Amino acid sequence: MIRYRSALRSSLRPVLAAALLGIPTSSAAAGDPFADAVTAFVPGVGGTPGFNVPLATLGSPTRCTGEGFFPGVVSPFNPPYLSEEIISLGAGGSIVVEFFEPLLDDPANPFGIDLLIFGNTGFIDFDFPAGLIGGLFSDDGGVVEVSEDGVEFVLVEGAVADGLFPTLGYLDSGPFDLEPGLVQSDFTRPVAPAHGRMPLEGTDFATLVAMYDGSGGGAGIDLASTGLKAIRFVRVSVSVGSRLSVEIDAFSDVAAVGLFGDLDGDSLVNGADLGLLLAAWGEASPGDLDGNGVVDGADLGLLLAEWTP
């Protein structure tokens, strides 16, 4: 792994020069869910020195960090921090990435989320090294805009690029494990937004992993408010004069889950799904179709609206 990182670090040197000259750079292949190319990059003022290689934002989010220094798994308490893993956008800085295949505004996506952005936000551990949430660090925000053609961009109101939810690389690793786990998280699956609307302080690591429900984290972006049916370009920027420096690791499409409301996976929305929803009434479960943290009348309405004839 260390050898791979060293080779990657060497290969990134010409990429920065290319990006600064406005030449698109690419490392990911079409067909995967992650950003495929960088089409523009402005480092900005006050970004972390050396963290200015745009290719770091392409491909999969980082699962292990610190190789050669203090190696460990990436977890919500131990975010990626090496210069080949993240970029730092200072005041006035921005980056534009391109997906070769369009990202759709798909209401059938989990919780309606269509795009995930991975930064290096982390949780403060109040019971090190057990992993007990005591607050956030490096949640630096960042303006998110999207575009169909890379020319006209639309602001995603209320969206931030570097915030909840911190990256979780493995589902079977501890918060500061040195070796990778065996069960990788899903970087195309969002965390239920309802978890971000409730106090997280005091949550232990096991509970946090259960809340992620298989997800690898990331800041969830719903394209519905933009009026765009599909996008291929994402721009993250930092306002001029900002005291914060936004860090970005990766961008990902969200995987569709099949027929909306089909809770048992039989490609139908019928009485069996209704039974599952009613059995979970008042709880947080896959029957929570609107992502508000509880199965209730709103979810029942959504399921009935998708009833299979």
N, C-alpha and C positions, 0 to 999 in steps of 0.2 A: 504493500500500500504506500509506503514511504517513497519507494522508487517511482511509482505512478505519479504521486504528487509532485516530485521533483521534476519529472519529465513534463508535466502539465505546466508547472511554473515557467520552465524554459520556453515552452511553446506559446505562452501568452505574450511574450515581449513584443513581437511584431503586430499583435492584434491591437494594442493600445494605439500605436501610431496610425494604423489603418482607420480605427474608429475616429480618432481626432481629425483625420482628413476627410471624414464623411463617407468612408468606404464601408459598405455593409460587411459584417463579419458573421461567420456561422460555424457551429460545431455540432449541432443536433440534426438528426435526419427527419424528413417529413414523415408524418404518421405517428410520431410520439406525442404525448400531451404537453410537452414543455416548449418554452420559447425557442425558436430556431435561429434567429439572427438579431444582431444589434444594428439598427439603421442610423442612430444618432446618439451621441454621448457628450455631455458637458459636465466636467467634474464639479464645478462650483467653487465657492470660497469657504474655507474652514473645514473641508472634508478631511478625514484621517489620511495623513501622508502615506503613499504607497498602495492605498486601497482604491486604485483608479483603473483597473483592468476590466473593461466591460464584458469580455467573454465569460467572466465568472458568473454572470446572471443566466447563462444558457444551460440547457439540460436540466437534469434532476436536482432538486434541493440536496444539500449536504446531509449525509447520515452520520459521518464521523469527522471530527475536527481535531486540530491541535497536533497533527502528526509531526514529529520532530521536536516538539516542545512539551506540551502536556496533553497527550492523546486521550480521547474519550469519545463516547457516543454523543451525538447531538440529541439534546432533550430540552424540554421547556425551561430547565434550570441551567443548561449548558449549551447556548446557541453557537453557531459557527462563528469563528473569529479570525481566520487566516486570510491573508490578502488575496489568495487565489480562490477563495470561497465567496467573498462578498465584495461589493463596491460601496464606496462612501460618497454620497452626494451632498456637497456643501451648499451653502446659500447660493441660490441662482442656478444650481446644477440640475441636470435632467438626463434621463436615458429613455430611449425608445427601442422597444423590442418588437420583433415580428414573429407571428405564427404562420407557418406555411399553409396550414389548414385553418379555416375560419372557426372561431369560437362562437357558438350560438347562444342567443338569449332563450334558454329552454326552461320553462316553468316546471318541467318534470325533473330537472336536476334536484339533488338533495337540497331542501330549503330554498330552492330557486336560485342558488348561487352558481355562477357561470365561470368565474375566474378566481384563482388563488394566487396571492403574492406572498412570498416567503422572505422575511427580513432576518434581523438578529435580535429581535426583542426576546427577553427572558424573564423568568420569575425569580425574585429574590427568595433564597432559601432561609427560612427562620429556624430550621432544625438540621443544618448541614451535618452529614451528607444525605439525610433521609428524604429531603424534598418536601418542604411544607411552605406553601405559598404565603409570602409576606408582602407582596407588592410586585410591581413591574420595573424593569430597567431597559433602557435603549428603545423604548416605545416612542419613536421620533416622528411618526406620522408620515407625511409625504402626500402630495396631491396626485390623484389618479385620473388620467384621461384615456379615452379609447377612440379608435378610428377604424373605419372600413378600408380606407385607401392610403393611410399614412400622411395625408395632407390636412384634412379637416378632422379636428379632434373635439370630442365631447366630454365635458367634465362629468365624472361620476360623483354626484352630490353625496357628501357625508362619508365617502370612502377614504381609507388611509392605507398606505402601502406597508408600513413598518409598525405593526401593532399586533393585536390578538389575531390568531392564537400562535404562541411560539412553537417552533418546529419540534416534532417528536419523530426521531428516526426509526426506533424499534419499539414494538409493543411489549417485548419481554425483557427489556433492559432497565436497570435502575437509573436514577437521574445523573449519576456521575460514573457509570461503569467504564472501564478502560477498553473492553473488548466489545465488538458488535454483537447484538443479539441474533437470534435465529428467525424471528418473525418481523419482517419489515412492515412499517405502516404504509398506508395508502396516500400518496401525495396528490391524488385526484379526488379525494373525498373530503368535504369540508366538515368542520366541527359545527354542531348545532348553534346558531347565533344566539339562542336564548341563554347559553352559558355565559356569554359576554355581558349579559344584562343583569347578572346577579353578582353579589359579592363573592370573590374567589379567595380572599384572604382566609387562611386557616385550612384550606383544602390540602389533603395529603396526596402523595404521588399516586398511590393506587387508585384513589377516587378520581384524580385528574385523568389518568389513562383511561378509566372507564368512561369518563365524560367525552373523551376524544372518539370513542367508539370505532376504533380502527383507523381513524384519520391521522395524517401526518401533520395536521395543523395548517397554518397559513391564514392570511387576512382574506376573508371571503368577499367577493365583489359580485353583486347582482346587476346585470346589464339592463334590467327592465326600465329603470329610470332614464336611461339615455335615449330611448326611442329607436335604438339600432337593433335590427334583427340578428346581425352577425358582425363581428369585428375581427381584424387581423393584427392590429397594432395597439400596443399599450405604452403610454408615456407616464413615467413617474417623475415628478419635479419637486423642488424645494423653493419656497419663496425667497426673493432677494431680502437680505437682512435677517433671515432666520438664524437663531442661535443653535438650532438642532441640525445634526447631520444624519440624514436618512441612509440606512444600510439595506442593501437588497441582495438576496441570494439567488432567487429563482422565481419563475412564473409558470403556472400550470393551468391547463384546461380542466374542467370538472367532468368526470365520467358520468354519463347518464345511468340511471338505475332501472331502466325499463319502463313499463307502463305505470304511470302515476296512480297511486292508490292500490296497486297490486301487492298486498302485504305478504302473501304466501308464495309468490313467484310462479303462479300457474298461467300467467299472461291473460288473466281475466280479473275484473273487479266485480265481485259478486258477494253472495252471502257469507262465504268463507272469510273473506277479508273483513266484512262487517263484524263478524264474530270476533276476530282477532282485535279489531279496534275497540269494541265494547269491553272485551276482557281486560284491556289495558287502560280503561277509562280513569282519568285522574293521575296517570303516571307519565313518566318520560320514557318513550319507547319508539320503535319504528312506526307506530301508529300516529306519532306526532308529525303530521304532514305539513303543517305550517311553521314548524320550528320554534314555537313559542315556549317549549319546555314542558308541555303537558298535553295529554290527549283529551280533547274536549269537543264541544259542539261545533267549533269552527272546522276541526278535522273531519268530523262526521259529514258536514256539508261538502267539503272538498271530495271526500270519498264518493258520496252519492252523485256528485256532478260528473264523476268519471265512470259511473256504473256501466258495465258491459251489457249491451242489448242481448 
